[in-house]
Amino acid sequence: MKQLVRNVKIIGTGSYVPENIYTNEYLETILPTSAKWIFENLGIKERRIASINEATSDLAWKAGAKAIEHAGLTKDDIDLIIVATATPDRLAPSTACIVQDKLQAYNAVAFDISAVCSGFLFGMSVASQYIASGVYDNVLVIGADTFSKIIDWTRRDAVFFGDGAGAAVISHSNVNRGFLAYRLYSDGRGKSNFTIPGGGSEYPACQKTIDEKMHFFHMNGKAVYDVATEVLPKAINQVLSDTGLTIDDIDLMIPHQPSIRILQKTAEIIGLPFEKVMTNMDKYANTSGGTLPILLDEVNRARKIKDGDLILFAAVGSGWTYGASIIKWA
């Protein structure tokens, strides 16, 4: 008989980024910005850009396949596929269904989650509930975005984003390891501070939405910084309280990659030495839903995580959506 409530852990990770690179020096030639300003303020040196023929599902299935292999499973072992994305291939069907077909993982249920940069964290939370309850055994959670497809390459804020995908296989554990706590939050009052206004039912695609560039993302950079540095510490301190841990107990923090200054300020507020904060935005910029799992995969494969380590995840995204989680690594 299955446990009624099972421990939940990560058993495999994977990631994929496109080959094409846009450096800060290249962006200097097409945008009103400088390579120095981008690196000093955002921590970004370059970003990966999908080719015209690469859709979000292409990045997602490649990352997912690597995670399945890393977990020692086959595609037929996957019960559920969750894709967290803000740049789906199509409005319908879900990108997860397209990924399922590309993986040929036909035993799996598949659906998308829309929480933008917090999407992977939200996806892991959903996966954990299915596994803890015994409904499914192995869930593939993928965070993938191709923001280059919705960037206005004449605007200065084009420098923030890159394309990429990361994935994790979430499964059950019979030992005292795995996820210890989640705290997720949403605040729809922030809906206009980062948005893609055109293409939905509010502003269906038409000549007006094209002319007014409503299919590109619109961002209030100051609001993103102000909110992120307020809500990330709130979520982190709450999961610490939930688990009875202190910030000194945390071995590594694997966060979403919004900007180096947001992460530095957050670490300062919560009292975490910055050397414990993992980053890779210098190579990839902000890959939205892909940031946290790409970084997780890199840190995991570099063997920077040891059995029993306490890992803190944190993310903030459009919506607003934000949250944090702690896992005892197995």
DADAGI-V941845 format. One record per helix or strand of 2 or more residues. SS is the DSSP state (H for helix, E for strand). FROM is the first residue (numbers start at 1). TO is the last residue. If there is no record, write none. Layout:
# DADAGI-V941845
ss=SS from=FROM to=TO
ss=SS from=FROM to=TO
This chain:
# DADAGI-V941845
ss=E from=7 to=16
ss=E from=20 to=23
ss=H from=24 to=28
ss=H from=35 to=42
ss=E from=46 to=49
ss=H from=56 to=70
ss=H from=75 to=77
ss=E from=80 to=84
ss=H from=95 to=103
ss=E from=109 to=113
ss=H from=116 to=132
ss=E from=138 to=146
ss=H from=147 to=150
ss=H from=156 to=160
ss=E from=163 to=173
ss=E from=178 to=186
ss=H from=188 to=190
ss=E from=194 to=195
ss=H from=207 to=211
ss=E from=218 to=219
ss=H from=221 to=243
ss=H from=247 to=249
ss=E from=252 to=255
ss=H from=260 to=270
ss=H from=274 to=276
ss=E from=277 to=278
ss=H from=281 to=284
ss=H from=288 to=301
ss=E from=310 to=317
ss=E from=321 to=328
